[in-house]
Amino acid sequence: MTRQQLVDQIFSKQSYLLVGLDTDITKIPNHLLACADPVFEFNKQIIDATGDLCVGYKINTAFYEALGVCGWKSLEKTVNYISREHFKIADAKRGDIGNTSSQYAKSFFETLNFDAVTVVPYMGEDSVKPFLEYDGKWAIVLGLTSNAGAKDFELQKFVTKTDLLDEGIHIEKHDTKFLYEMVLEKVSRWGNPKNLMFVIGATQPKEFINVRQLAPEPDGNLPVLFSLVLLFLITYSSAYQASIQIFFRSLLPYQGYYPLCMRLHPVFSLFR
């Protein structure tokens, strides 16, 4: 799905909602366990109930991989059942050396026909680039996550040095940055607003505005807003207010800025 197609869906449905299909077979209704494929049947009913309300679905592949071959079959049937007008995200958090990432990209973009896949950037550019080589496909790169462990690495501060030349005088400028800020600044140079998004956790609402300023355009200009914000249904009021404000301030104009995939409570949580 291209950027324009996604934006068209948002305006057409007056919705920016993503539905999470992180389906845990131990938590689905008991009466569905008698079905030949209870995971797919559960997903099918969720999709039928929400298709006209959302612009896409996020599928956490771990819940399917844990079930072995049967889980992969449920995953494939779910992806195929979702209509082409919906944005399909594989929440797989992949990232490895180049030739391995190429196979990951092929599996999710060609074999399973997802529109996007979440990617871990910490092995560097060659681990991310293969996901950016498909037209109409997206890499959603981890930026600042919502889990408590974000403080272990992402929220660690580092001193960076920049060498400047001012009227012939050499100057060293030292800045203090969080690791996630360095990641966003670096990764944003690898792609463009048509194939790259970032994951920002909903438990980090104070960082929303800062994040918008960390993804420079290829020509070096810093955007002041994102083009769109993809949201899961949420319960955190502070995160909701901050993200809604960003969303409505950012939809128009939307050309030339990076999208942001917000990781919030999925609709699926309402059905557990």
C-alpha positions as CSV (number, residue, x, y, z in Angstrom):
1,M,0.0,0.0,0.0
2,T,1.4,3.4,-1.0
3,R,1.4,6.4,1.2
4,Q,-1.3,8.1,-0.8
5,Q,-3.5,5.0,-0.6
6,L,-3.2,4.9,3.1
7,V,-4.0,8.6,3.5
8,D,-7.0,8.1,1.2
9,Q,-8.3,5.4,3.5
10,I,-7.9,7.6,6.6
11,F,-9.9,10.4,5.0
12,S,-12.5,8.0,3.5
13,K,-13.2,6.3,6.7
14,Q,-12.6,9.3,9.0
15,S,-10.5,6.9,11.0
16,Y,-6.8,6.3,11.9
17,L,-7.5,3.2,13.9
18,L,-5.3,0.0,13.7
19,V,-6.7,-3.2,15.2
20,G,-4.2,-5.5,16.9
21,L,-4.5,-9.3,16.2
22,D,-2.0,-10.5,18.9
23,T,-4.2,-13.6,19.3
24,D,-3.3,-15.7,22.3
25,I,-5.0,-19.1,21.9
26,T,-5.2,-19.5,25.7
27,K,-7.4,-16.4,26.0
28,I,-9.9,-16.7,23.1
29,P,-13.5,-17.7,23.9
30,N,-13.9,-21.4,24.8
31,H,-16.6,-22.0,22.2
32,L,-14.2,-21.2,19.4
33,L,-11.8,-23.9,20.5
34,A,-14.0,-26.5,18.8
35,C,-13.4,-24.9,15.4
36,A,-10.9,-26.5,13.0
37,D,-8.7,-23.3,13.3
38,P,-9.8,-21.4,16.4
39,V,-7.1,-18.7,16.0
40,F,-8.3,-17.9,12.5
41,E,-11.9,-18.1,13.4
42,F,-11.3,-15.6,16.2
43,N,-9.4,-13.3,13.9
44,K,-12.1,-13.6,11.3
45,Q,-14.8,-12.5,13.7
46,I,-12.7,-9.5,14.8
47,I,-12.0,-8.5,11.2
48,D,-15.7,-8.8,10.3
49,A,-16.7,-6.6,13.3
50,T,-14.1,-3.9,12.7
51,G,-13.4,-3.8,9.0
52,D,-15.4,-0.6,8.4
53,L,-14.0,1.2,11.4
54,C,-10.2,0.8,10.9
55,V,-7.6,1.5,8.3
56,G,-5.4,-1.5,9.1
57,Y,-4.4,-4.5,11.3
58,K,-1.3,-5.2,13.2
59,I,-0.4,-8.9,13.6
60,N,2.2,-9.9,16.2
61,T,3.7,-12.9,14.6
62,A,5.1,-14.4,17.8
63,F,1.6,-15.6,18.8
64,Y,1.5,-17.6,15.5
65,E,5.1,-18.8,15.4
66,A,4.6,-20.3,18.9
67,L,2.0,-22.7,17.4
68,G,4.4,-24.1,14.8
69,V,3.1,-25.0,11.4
70,C,-0.5,-24.6,12.4
71,G,0.2,-21.1,13.6
72,W,1.8,-20.1,10.3
73,K,-1.3,-21.5,8.5
74,S,-3.5,-19.4,10.7
75,L,-1.3,-16.3,10.0
76,E,-1.5,-16.8,6.3
77,K,-5.2,-17.3,6.3
78,T,-5.6,-14.2,8.4
79,V,-3.5,-12.0,6.1
80,N,-5.4,-13.3,3.1
81,Y,-8.7,-12.7,4.7
82,I,-8.0,-9.0,5.4
83,S,-9.1,-6.9,2.5
84,R,-6.6,-5.1,0.2
85,E,-7.9,-1.7,1.4
86,H,-6.5,-2.3,4.9
87,F,-2.9,-1.7,5.9
88,K,-1.4,-4.9,7.1
89,I,1.5,-4.8,9.6
90,A,3.6,-7.8,10.5
91,D,4.8,-7.0,14.0
92,A,7.8,-9.3,13.8
93,K,10.7,-7.0,14.9
94,R,13.2,-8.5,12.4
95,G,16.7,-7.3,11.6
96,D,19.9,-9.3,10.8
97,I,22.9,-9.2,8.4
98,G,21.9,-8.1,4.9
99,N,21.3,-11.4,3.1
100,T,19.2,-12.7,6.1
101,S,17.2,-9.5,6.2
102,S,16.6,-9.9,2.5
103,Q,15.0,-13.2,3.2
104,Y,12.9,-11.8,6.1
105,A,11.7,-9.0,3.7
106,K,10.8,-11.6,1.1
107,S,8.9,-13.7,3.5
108,F,6.7,-10.9,4.8
109,F,6.3,-8.8,1.6
110,E,6.1,-11.5,-1.1
111,T,5.1,-14.8,0.5
112,L,2.7,-13.3,3.1
113,N,2.0,-10.0,1.3
114,F,2.1,-7.7,4.3
115,D,2.3,-4.0,3.7
116,A,4.8,-3.3,6.5
117,V,7.0,-5.1,9.0
118,T,8.5,-3.8,12.2
119,V,12.3,-3.8,12.2
120,V,15.0,-3.6,14.9
121,P,17.8,-1.2,13.7
122,Y,20.6,-2.0,16.1
123,M,22.7,-4.1,13.6
124,G,22.9,-1.0,11.3
125,E,22.0,0.1,7.8
126,D,22.6,-3.2,6.0
127,S,20.1,-4.9,8.3
128,V,17.4,-2.4,7.5
129,K,18.0,-1.6,3.8
130,P,16.4,-4.8,2.4
131,F,13.1,-3.8,3.9
132,L,13.2,-0.5,2.1
133,E,13.7,-1.9,-1.4
134,Y,10.1,-2.8,-2.1
135,D,7.7,-0.3,-3.8
136,G,4.6,0.2,-1.7
137,K,6.0,-1.5,1.3
138,W,7.2,-0.1,4.6
139,A,9.8,-0.7,7.3
140,I,8.5,0.4,10.7
141,V,11.7,0.9,12.7
142,L,11.8,0.7,16.5
143,G,12.5,4.1,17.9
144,L,11.3,4.6,21.5
145,T,9.4,1.6,22.8
146,S,6.8,1.5,25.6
147,N,8.3,-1.3,27.7
148,A,10.0,-0.7,31.1
149,G,13.3,-2.0,29.6
150,A,13.4,1.1,27.3
151,K,15.5,2.7,30.0
152,D,18.2,0.1,29.7
153,F,19.4,1.3,26.2
154,E,17.0,3.6,24.4
155,L,16.8,6.2,27.2
156,Q,20.5,6.1,28.0
157,K,22.3,9.4,27.3
158,F,25.4,9.7,25.3
159,V,27.7,12.7,24.6
160,T,28.2,13.3,20.9
161,K,30.9,15.5,19.3
162,T,30.5,17.6,16.2
163,D,33.4,19.4,14.6
164,L,32.5,22.9,13.3
165,L,34.4,25.5,11.4
166,D,33.4,29.1,12.3
167,E,35.3,31.9,10.4
168,G,38.3,29.7,10.1
169,I,38.3,28.7,13.8
170,H,37.9,25.0,14.6
171,I,35.2,24.4,17.2
172,E,34.1,21.2,18.9
173,K,30.4,21.1,19.9
174,H,29.3,18.6,22.4
175,D,25.6,17.5,22.8
176,T,23.9,15.1,25.1
177,K,21.4,12.8,23.3
178,F,19.3,9.7,24.2
179,L,20.3,6.6,22.2
180,Y,16.8,6.5,20.6
181,E,17.3,10.1,19.3
182,M,20.6,9.1,17.7
183,V,18.8,6.1,16.1
184,L,15.9,8.1,14.7
185,E,18.3,10.7,13.2
186,K,20.5,8.1,11.6
187,V,17.8,5.7,10.3
188,S,15.8,8.6,8.8
189,R,18.6,9.0,6.3
190,W,18.3,5.5,5.0
191,G,14.7,5.7,3.7
192,N,12.1,8.3,2.8
193,P,8.6,9.3,3.8
194,K,7.2,6.7,1.3
195,N,8.8,3.6,2.9
196,L,9.8,4.4,6.5
197,M,7.9,4.8,9.7
198,F,9.0,4.7,13.4
199,V,7.5,3.0,16.4
200,I,7.1,5.3,19.4
201,G,5.5,3.9,22.6
202,A,2.3,5.3,23.9
203,T,3.8,5.4,27.4
204,Q,6.2,8.1,26.2
205,P,3.8,11.0,25.5
206,K,6.3,13.6,26.7
207,E,8.6,12.6,23.8
208,F,6.0,12.9,21.0
209,I,6.9,16.5,20.0
210,N,10.6,15.8,20.3
211,V,10.3,12.8,18.0
212,R,8.6,14.8,15.3
213,Q,11.8,16.9,15.1
214,L,14.3,14.0,14.9
215,A,13.5,12.7,11.4
216,P,15.2,14.9,8.8
217,E,14.3,14.9,5.2
218,P,16.8,13.6,2.7
219,D,17.8,17.2,1.8
220,G,18.6,17.8,5.4
221,N,15.6,19.9,6.4
222,L,14.0,18.9,9.7
223,P,10.2,18.4,9.5
224,V,8.1,20.1,12.1
225,L,5.3,17.5,12.0
226,F,4.5,14.0,10.9
227,S,2.1,13.3,8.0
228,L,0.0,10.9,9.9
229,V,-0.2,8.9,13.1
230,L,-1.5,5.4,13.2
231,L,-3.1,4.6,16.5
232,F,-4.4,1.6,18.3
233,L,-7.4,2.1,20.6
234,I,-6.0,3.3,23.9
235,T,-6.9,3.9,27.5
236,Y,-4.1,6.2,28.6
237,S,-5.7,9.6,28.6
238,S,-2.4,11.6,28.6
239,A,-1.1,9.6,25.6
240,Y,-4.5,9.9,23.9
241,Q,-4.6,13.7,24.2
242,A,-1.0,14.1,23.0
243,S,-1.3,11.8,20.1
244,I,-4.7,13.2,19.0
245,Q,-3.2,16.7,19.0
246,I,-0.3,15.6,16.8
247,F,-2.7,13.7,14.5
248,F,-5.0,16.6,13.7
249,R,-2.1,19.1,13.4
250,S,-0.3,16.8,11.0
251,L,-2.7,15.5,8.5
252,L,-2.6,18.6,6.3
253,P,-0.3,19.2,4.6
254,Y,1.1,15.7,4.6
255,Q,3.7,15.8,1.7
256,G,7.3,15.2,2.7
257,Y,7.2,14.1,6.3
258,Y,7.7,10.8,8.0
259,P,4.7,8.8,9.3
260,L,4.8,7.6,12.9
261,C,3.4,4.3,14.1
262,M,2.2,4.7,17.6
263,R,2.3,1.5,19.7
264,L,-0.8,1.7,21.9
265,H,-3.3,-0.7,23.4
266,P,-4.9,-2.7,20.6
267,V,-8.6,-3.2,20.1
268,F,-7.9,-6.9,20.7
269,S,-7.5,-6.2,24.4
270,L,-11.2,-5.5,24.6
271,F,-12.0,-9.0,23.6
272,R,-9.8,-10.9,26.0
